[in-house]
Amino acid sequence: MFLRRAASLSLLISLALASTARAGTIGREQDIVDLKLGQRVLVDDGTCPAGQVKEVRGAKMTDNGVARTSSCVPRYGPKTK
């Protein structure tokens, strides 16, 4: 009984964490309002070379909130508007 509850709880926790780390695509970095720790957002603002898109991540907690980092990553699939 205990093992089944522990397995169910761990499944719920992993599903919650996976949903907060999902990436979405937006057009401008200024449109990111509330970035969560571990969240990744793809920004298609033309600052990266051809075939790549900027990925903004919630990197670590600071006194002022979540610190952001960004890097260019390969673009997967066709470009969307």
Buried (B, 14 or more C-beta within 10 A) or exposed (E): EEEEEEEEEEEEEEEEEEEEBEEEEBEEBEEBEEBEBEBBBBBBEEEBEEEEBBBBBBBEEEEEEBEBEBEEBEBEEEEEE
